[in-house]
Amino acid sequence: MERMKRILVVVMAAVALCVSGQVERPKLIVGLVVDQMRWDYLYNYQWGEGGFKTLLQDGYLCNNTIIDYVPTVTAAGHATIFSGTTPAFHGIAGNNFMLNGQNVTSVQDDTERAVGGNEKTRGKSPRNLITTNIADQLQLATNFKSRTVGIALKDRASILPSGHHPIGAYWFDSSSKSFVTSTYYMDKLPKWVADFNKKHHDELSMDLSNLPIGTTMTFALAEQAIINEKLGQGEATDMLTLSVSNTDMCAHSFGSHSPKVDAIYYQLDKELASFIQLLDQRIGRGNYLLFLTADHGGTHSYPRMTEHGLPSGCVSNSANVNAANIELEKQFGVPKLIKLSMGYTYYINTEVIDSANLDCAAVTRAACKALMKSDDIEWAVDVLNIDSCPIPSILKERIKLGYFPGRSGEIYVVPRTGFYSGSPNEAGSNHGSWSQSDSHIPLIFMGWHITPGETSRLTHMTDIAATVCAMLHIQAPNGCIGTPIF
């Protein structure tokens, strides 16, 4: 009888192992983000063979994917795509925000140092991201056997998607003209990254921000990561996060659909074709899951719009702050009651208010009233009392979902539709607002278990992580508010 019990235990354990082994997952997840790519760009360009055309033919398109928060900026977008939640929960309130009274970048970490390049410079880390993301959940689900690498020209576009414990995150350092990392991840660059920097010294010394070579170098490093780290070759699902940054950098300088921006998109198409071919050869089309999206869209520049008689305008945050502060000083007798602005979020100077023994709520209300005298501002919202503000409910929800206490400003300014932060003399495009131009993004899934097709029903940026995790049968990130699309 005792022997039979032992046999039964062994059999039950074997069955349990077989059942647990039946969870089918791809060998590799590739999360590809194109910075400042509007949804309509999918259909505005004449793509060649193998790149975007392959995604459009073989992928599943979500043609109505919207960002449900403001500000629509790079750091918040990358954090949201991979965490399935918004700044209200993941804490990345913008490219810059206030933290412990200091103006910091989204991935700034003064406890770390740079690795590679100028190693005396500040380090970076994902510590400001307070939720998990897809990469983190993969590790939890595989007992930390899954491996992730993040690559981009921008530090935040490499760091935030790759989670809290990747085997590497690499970004471009313009001062040293090389790809670097941080002591958060490692003390020394891997040999393959150092060799890449040395081999491509001449290319990396070029203008990566505004020339197609920036896209080429990004994909070239990603391909080396797949080869040298043997991504997709292990016992657990691996992940590569890849962000194309110079589509945004160049658009800020020269505007959407400028010849320089168009050249980068056509080069992106070529690099994407080669990259898909590499994945097909090394991993196999049915063994990897790739999704392509954007961190935000972009508003056409004032010159481009007005040239054709279309409504547009520019918001001067500094001028608005100065004008409002003059009125506030007349009313309260204290200068500079608005401390600063970052994009469309404005910070009240609470230190000055406290020292002058003023009512912060009264100052905030007065500041909103003063700001709304500007012709380029439609609403100035007291965020803590947003439910009493007479603005459309859709804007209330987006402002709430983008607000993180202590990091975001007390006032959120909604510019007139089609207006953006900048100068009428600047040719570059911009983003950050709630409008369709900034919030309507592309989303395509291709590869493992994806049947070609498309939908025009409403989907959300927060649905991306929820969808990937549902397909993998792993728990969604701990702050995820999205819903699986499939």
Summary of the structure (lengths in Angstrom):
residues: 486
radius of gyration: 23.8
end to end distance: 49.6
largest distance: 93.0
contacts: 1763
relative contact order: 0.19
helix: 40%
strand: 21%
